[in-house]
């Protein structure tokens, strides 16, 4: 039974979802050369408007945040106008949509932003990551520049501005991408944060940047329209360190005080367990954080429904099955067989 997935859910007094099924953010690399959303993207999202909430593919907040080809932005007037076409299409279908705000940090590449005159890749510390850019494997990652205090202040301001741009573009809110080894997450893990100042070493210091961004965005657009994604378990572009547990032990109660729209786990498979978290990432977060939690990571509708019934989380985010099944919500509701996802589907916006 999956009946609980089709209950309405109030995130707060401002936003009520028509069901508990969220479309997870899915990087599709389909924006145009100016990183402007296309009509094909508007059609793609509109076909999935039955979701209780769509979380957009990750959207870069400024040029030097780009680490993948053709990922859309939210820093130019043309990009804002392009997203307005997308959000209008989703709203016409009765849906709601949040923008996921993104800076990739040390996995950005100057190939994408060299025309700005800068070649600096930014990160908490000058600690690189091995590997190359997905879809452009000839581009290898470079050692980043450790951000200065001035850089940090500008990044906080740019997250805030991107959030305001999202609201101008018609989004119902934003999810700050603080997971999966990208910029905010890089401050939260010892593997990537070697700073000796007020942004490093202690849990309070390592959480400072993430909280500054959350506070700036919430002040700009309202806490009820602000969400955050986190990865307490380091698993992507990041090595695990048992000291990371203390950082999230501090961060999560701080986030709870801020009454965000929701907190979203960043994980590919929630069956993964982390010794220093005492189990799965979602179980750990649920034990520390008591507000609205979004679970994700290889759940089916049935297993996700069961997890909600067991109070493991409140909302279920579905990823790749939504690529294969634009009508995922209807198919689950009606008990229809799902189309199986395949990587070949990534080449087009179905």
Backbone torsions as a table, in degrees:
resi	resn	phi	psi	omega
1	UNK	NA	140.4	179.6
2	UNK	-128.0	22.2	-173.1
3	UNK	-57.1	-35.1	-176.3
4	UNK	-66.7	-18.5	177.9
5	UNK	-69.5	-19.2	-174.7
6	UNK	-105.0	14.3	170.8
7	UNK	-79.9	144.2	171.9
8	UNK	-67.9	157.2	-178.6
9	UNK	-143.9	123.2	179.1
10	UNK	-88.8	113.1	172.9
11	UNK	-66.8	-34.4	-179.1
12	UNK	-172.8	-169.0	-179.0
13	UNK	-70.4	-16.6	-176.5
14	UNK	-93.1	-38.1	-171.1
15	UNK	-125.6	121.7	173.4
16	UNK	-119.5	131.5	-178.7
17	UNK	-93.1	145.4	-177.1
18	UNK	-76.9	-15.7	173.7
19	UNK	-161.5	177.8	-175.4
20	UNK	-96.2	10.0	-178.8
21	UNK	-97.1	118.7	177.3
22	UNK	-104.2	144.7	168.9
23	UNK	-85.7	118.4	-177.7
24	UNK	-70.1	154.6	176.0
25	UNK	-65.2	132.0	-175.1
26	UNK	-134.4	110.4	-179.0
27	UNK	-67.7	120.6	-176.4
28	UNK	-115.5	-17.0	176.4
29	UNK	55.6	50.7	-175.3
30	UNK	-122.0	10.0	176.2
31	UNK	-73.5	166.0	179.6
32	UNK	-79.3	-174.3	-173.9
33	UNK	-66.7	-21.5	175.7
34	UNK	-94.9	12.4	178.1
35	UNK	64.3	31.3	178.4
36	UNK	-95.4	132.1	175.5
37	UNK	-58.8	145.4	-177.0
38	UNK	-103.0	169.1	175.4
39	UNK	-62.1	-35.7	177.0
40	UNK	-60.3	-36.6	176.8
41	UNK	-67.3	-39.9	177.5
42	UNK	-61.4	-43.7	179.7
43	UNK	-64.7	-40.1	179.6
44	UNK	-59.9	-49.9	-179.7
45	UNK	-69.1	-37.5	-179.5
46	UNK	-61.2	-35.1	179.9
47	UNK	-67.3	-13.3	-177.6
48	UNK	-113.2	19.9	-174.9
49	UNK	-68.8	-10.6	176.2
50	UNK	-69.6	-18.7	178.2
51	UNK	-57.7	147.5	175.6
52	UNK	-58.6	-36.5	175.3
53	UNK	-155.4	133.3	169.2
54	UNK	-94.4	129.1	167.9
55	UNK	-101.5	120.1	-174.5
56	UNK	-62.7	162.3	165.9
57	UNK	-53.7	156.4	-178.1
58	UNK	-61.1	137.0	-173.8
59	UNK	-121.8	122.3	-174.6
60	UNK	-75.0	140.5	-174.6
61	UNK	-85.6	-17.1	-179.4
62	UNK	-165.5	161.8	-171.0
63	UNK	-55.2	-41.1	-175.4
64	UNK	-77.9	6.8	174.5
65	UNK	-89.8	-1.4	-172.0
66	UNK	-85.5	128.9	178.6
67	UNK	-128.8	2.1	-179.6
68	UNK	-137.9	153.5	179.7
69	UNK	-72.0	144.3	170.6
70	UNK	55.7	36.5	172.7
71	UNK	-90.1	133.3	-173.4
72	UNK	-68.9	154.6	177.9
73	UNK	-114.4	175.0	175.7
74	UNK	-141.5	42.9	-177.7
75	UNK	-125.6	-2.6	177.3
76	UNK	-120.7	158.8	179.6
77	UNK	-63.9	-36.0	178.7
78	UNK	-65.4	-38.5	177.6
79	UNK	-66.2	-42.4	177.6
80	UNK	-60.2	-44.9	179.0
81	UNK	-62.9	-40.1	178.8
82	UNK	-63.9	-40.9	178.2
83	UNK	-68.0	-30.0	179.1
84	UNK	-62.7	-34.4	175.2
85	UNK	-63.6	-40.6	178.8
86	UNK	-64.8	-51.4	-175.9
87	UNK	-66.0	-36.3	176.2
88	UNK	-60.3	-42.8	-179.1
89	UNK	-64.4	-41.2	178.3
90	UNK	-65.5	-44.9	-179.1
91	UNK	-65.3	-36.1	177.2
92	UNK	-63.8	-26.5	176.3
93	UNK	-87.9	6.6	178.0
94	UNK	85.0	10.9	-176.1
95	UNK	-98.9	177.4	174.7
96	UNK	-128.5	150.9	-176.2
97	UNK	-147.5	131.6	172.7
98	UNK	-104.7	146.8	172.7
99	UNK	-91.6	133.8	174.6
100	UNK	-92.3	116.8	-175.3
101	UNK	-89.7	131.8	-163.5
102	UNK	-138.6	134.6	161.4
103	UNK	-134.7	125.9	-172.5
104	UNK	-81.5	-10.1	176.5
105	UNK	64.0	-126.2	-172.2
106	UNK	-72.7	-8.3	174.7
107	UNK	-102.3	16.1	166.5
108	UNK	-74.3	165.8	177.4
109	UNK	-140.8	132.4	-177.4
110	UNK	-63.5	-15.1	173.8
111	UNK	-51.5	-34.3	-173.8
112	UNK	-85.4	-22.6	-174.1
113	UNK	-128.3	15.5	-177.4
114	UNK	-61.8	-25.4	-179.8
115	UNK	-69.3	-12.4	175.6
116	UNK	-78.0	-11.7	-178.5
117	UNK	95.4	-4.9	179.9
118	UNK	-109.9	143.6	173.3
119	UNK	-121.6	10.9	-178.3
120	UNK	-77.0	127.4	168.2
121	UNK	-95.3	129.3	-171.5
122	UNK	-103.5	142.8	178.7
123	UNK	-160.5	169.6	177.4
124	UNK	-60.6	-38.3	-176.3
125	UNK	-139.7	162.8	179.6
126	UNK	-81.2	62.4	-178.7
127	UNK	-124.6	111.4	-177.0
128	UNK	-82.4	172.1	175.2
129	UNK	-124.0	140.4	-179.5
130	UNK	-75.4	150.7	175.9
131	UNK	127.5	-169.8	-176.4
132	UNK	-143.2	168.6	-174.6
133	UNK	-71.0	126.0	175.6
134	UNK	-56.2	140.2	-179.6
135	UNK	73.6	-8.7	177.5
136	UNK	-142.8	65.8	-169.1
137	UNK	-66.6	-11.9	176.6
138	UNK	-72.5	-14.3	179.7
139	UNK	-95.8	107.2	179.7
140	UNK	-91.8	151.6	-178.6
141	UNK	-68.7	149.3	179.2
142	UNK	-115.1	163.4	178.4
143	UNK	-68.1	127.4	-176.5
144	UNK	-80.3	167.1	171.4
145	UNK	-89.4	133.9	174.0
146	UNK	-70.9	125.5	-175.5
147	UNK	-66.4	143.3	174.6
148	UNK	-85.2	171.9	175.3
149	UNK	-61.1	-36.9	176.9
150	UNK	-64.7	-41.3	176.8
151	UNK	-59.7	-43.8	-178.1
152	UNK	-62.8	-45.4	179.3
153	UNK	-60.8	-38.9	179.4
154	UNK	-70.0	-38.0	177.0
155	UNK	-62.1	-44.0	177.5
156	UNK	-59.1	-44.6	179.0
157	UNK	-63.1	-36.9	-178.0
158	UNK	-73.4	-34.9	171.6
159	UNK	-61.0	-45.0	179.2
160	UNK	-59.9	-45.0	-179.6
161	UNK	-66.0	-39.4	178.2
162	UNK	-62.5	-37.3	177.2
163	UNK	-64.5	-43.7	177.0
164	UNK	-62.7	-39.9	176.9
165	UNK	-62.1	-37.5	178.8
166	UNK	-62.3	-43.9	178.2
167	UNK	-64.6	-41.2	176.1
168	UNK	-59.8	-32.7	-179.3
169	UNK	-81.8	-0.6	175.6
170	UNK	96.9	3.9	177.0
171	UNK	-66.7	150.7	178.9
172	UNK	-81.3	-13.4	179.4
173	UNK	173.4	-171.3	179.3
174	UNK	-135.4	149.5	167.1
175	UNK	-112.2	118.1	175.9
176	UNK	-76.2	128.0	-179.3
177	UNK	-83.0	100.7	179.0
178	UNK	-113.2	26.5	-171.1
179	UNK	-128.4	-175.9	165.8
180	UNK	57.6	29.0	173.5
181	UNK	78.8	15.8	177.8
182	UNK	-93.5	-169.8	-162.1
183	UNK	-55.5	-55.1	-178.4
184	UNK	-59.7	-41.3	-179.8
185	UNK	-63.6	-32.2	179.8
186	UNK	-64.5	-29.1	175.1
187	UNK	-73.7	-22.9	-170.6
188	UNK	-92.8	-2.5	-176.3
189	UNK	-127.3	140.3	-177.6
190	UNK	-66.6	-25.8	178.8
191	UNK	-59.1	-35.6	-174.2
192	UNK	-111.9	-14.5	-178.7
193	UNK	-110.5	103.1	178.1
194	UNK	-112.6	21.4	-175.1
195	UNK	-67.8	152.2	179.9
196	UNK	-111.9	7.6	-176.9
197	UNK	-105.9	-157.3	-176.6
198	UNK	-74.0	4.7	175.5
199	UNK	-113.4	14.6	-178.9
200	UNK	-147.9	173.3	174.1
201	UNK	79.4	-58.4	-176.2
202	UNK	-98.7	158.3	177.1
203	UNK	-55.3	-43.9	-179.3
204	UNK	-61.8	-42.3	-179.4
205	UNK	-69.5	-42.0	-177.6
206	UNK	-69.0	-25.6	177.6
207	UNK	-86.2	-9.3	-171.1
208	UNK	-59.5	-47.8	-176.5
209	UNK	-63.4	-46.0	179.4
210	UNK	-58.3	-43.0	-179.5
211	UNK	-69.7	-34.7	176.1
212	UNK	-63.1	-41.4	178.2
213	UNK	-65.9	-47.8	179.1
214	UNK	-57.6	-45.3	-177.9
215	UNK	-66.0	-39.5	-179.8
216	UNK	-66.1	-41.7	179.2
217	UNK	-67.9	-45.5	-179.9
218	UNK	-62.2	-38.8	177.9
219	UNK	-65.8	-34.5	-176.3
220	UNK	-75.5	-44.6	-172.6
221	UNK	-120.2	-5.0	-179.1
222	UNK	103.3	135.6	179.7
223	UNK	-63.1	-27.3	-178.5
224	UNK	-70.4	-14.7	178.4
225	UNK	-110.6	11.5	-176.0
226	UNK	-116.4	126.3	175.6
227	UNK	-128.3	169.8	-177.5
228	UNK	-143.5	141.9	171.8
229	UNK	-108.9	136.1	-177.1
230	UNK	-134.4	153.2	176.2
231	UNK	-128.3	82.0	178.5
232	UNK	-63.5	-26.7	173.9
233	UNK	-92.7	114.2	-179.9
234	UNK	-72.7	123.5	-176.1
235	UNK	-148.2	-10.7	-174.0
236	UNK	-138.6	121.3	-176.5
237	UNK	57.8	27.2	-172.5
238	UNK	-159.6	137.7	173.4
239	UNK	-93.0	143.1	-178.9
240	UNK	-76.2	154.6	179.6
241	UNK	-151.1	126.0	-175.0
242	UNK	-61.4	-20.4	177.5
243	UNK	-69.3	-17.2	-179.7
244	UNK	-63.0	-28.1	-179.1
245	UNK	-55.8	-42.9	-178.0
246	UNK	-64.8	-32.0	178.4
247	UNK	-63.5	-46.1	-178.8
248	UNK	-76.6	-28.1	172.3
249	UNK	-59.8	-32.3	176.5
250	UNK	-82.6	-46.0	-173.3
251	UNK	-63.8	-46.1	-170.8
252	UNK	-63.2	-44.8	175.3
253	UNK	-63.2	-32.7	175.8
254	UNK	-63.5	-41.0	177.9
255	UNK	-66.3	-37.9	179.6
256	UNK	-59.3	-36.4	179.4
257	UNK	-65.3	-19.9	-173.7
258	UNK	-90.4	-3.8	174.4
259	UNK	51.0	55.1	179.0
260	UNK	-72.9	165.4	177.9
261	UNK	-60.6	-42.2	175.1
262	UNK	-170.8	165.2	171.3
263	UNK	-116.8	137.6	-172.2
264	UNK	-123.2	127.1	177.6
265	UNK	-72.2	135.5	173.6
266	UNK	-103.5	103.9	-178.2
267	UNK	-159.7	145.9	176.6
268	UNK	-81.0	-35.7	-177.8
269	UNK	-142.6	112.5	-175.3
270	UNK	-73.9	-1.6	171.9
271	UNK	-76.8	-14.6	176.8
272	UNK	-61.7	138.5	178.0
273	UNK	-120.1	147.7	-177.9
274	UNK	-124.4	121.4	-176.6
275	UNK	-55.6	-43.1	-174.7
276	UNK	-75.2	-10.5	173.5
277	UNK	-100.5	-8.0	-179.8
278	UNK	76.7	22.2	179.8
279	UNK	144.9	-144.8	-177.7
280	UNK	-75.2	159.5	178.7
281	UNK	-63.1	-41.7	-177.0
282	UNK	-68.1	-38.6	178.7
283	UNK	-65.0	-40.5	177.7
284	UNK	-62.3	-49.8	-177.7
285	UNK	-61.2	-42.6	-179.3
286	UNK	-60.7	-30.5	-178.6
287	UNK	-74.9	-17.8	-174.9
288	UNK	-113.0	-28.0	-171.3
289	UNK	-119.1	124.5	-171.5
290	UNK	-107.6	2.2	178.5
291	UNK	-89.8	-170.3	-175.5
292	UNK	-61.8	126.2	-176.6
293	UNK	-123.0	135.7	177.1
294	UNK	-105.6	123.2	176.0
295	UNK	-95.3	152.1	-178.5
296	UNK	-159.6	161.7	171.8
297	UNK	116.0	80.0	174.6
298	UNK	69.0	19.8	173.8
299	UNK	-78.8	142.8	165.4
300	UNK	-89.7	172.1	174.9
301	UNK	-59.2	-39.0	-177.1
302	UNK	-69.7	-47.3	-178.9
303	UNK	-70.8	-32.2	176.5
304	UNK	-68.3	-41.3	176.7
305	UNK	-60.9	-41.9	178.6
306	UNK	-64.4	-40.3	179.1
307	UNK	-64.2	-39.5	176.7
308	UNK	-64.8	-41.9	178.8
309	UNK	-61.9	-30.8	178.3
310	UNK	-89.2	7.2	177.3
311	UNK	62.9	31.4	176.0
312	UNK	-76.8	-30.4	171.9
313	UNK	-161.8	176.7	-172.3
314	UNK	-105.0	-31.7	-176.0
315	UNK	-132.2	149.4	-176.5
316	UNK	-113.5	121.9	175.3
317	UNK	-98.7	131.5	-178.7
318	UNK	-114.7	132.3	-176.7
319	UNK	-103.3	-101.0	-171.7
320	UNK	-56.9	-35.6	176.1
321	UNK	-57.6	-25.8	175.9
322	UNK	-72.7	-26.7	174.6
323	UNK	-66.7	-44.4	-177.5
324	UNK	-77.1	-23.7	-173.8
325	UNK	-132.8	85.9	177.3
326	UNK	-54.7	-30.2	-180.0
327	UNK	-97.8	34.5	-175.6
328	UNK	-51.9	-45.6	-176.1
329	UNK	-61.8	-47.1	-179.8
330	UNK	-63.9	-41.2	180.0
331	UNK	-61.7	-42.8	179.4
332	UNK	-67.3	-44.6	-179.0
333	UNK	-59.6	-38.9	-176.0
334	UNK	-92.9	1.2	178.4
335	UNK	70.6	25.2	-179.9
336	UNK	-82.6	153.4	178.2
337	UNK	-68.1	140.8	178.4
338	UNK	-86.8	146.5	170.7
339	UNK	-73.0	133.8	-178.8
340	UNK	-76.3	135.2	178.1
341	UNK	-70.0	144.1	170.1
342	UNK	-140.8	153.0	-177.3
343	UNK	-62.3	-24.1	178.4
344	UNK	-62.2	-22.1	-179.6
345	UNK	-70.7	-15.1	-178.4
346	UNK	-70.9	-16.4	-175.0
347	UNK	-74.9	-18.9	-178.2
348	UNK	-136.5	162.8	175.9
349	UNK	-97.5	92.8	-177.4
350	UNK	-70.4	NA	NA
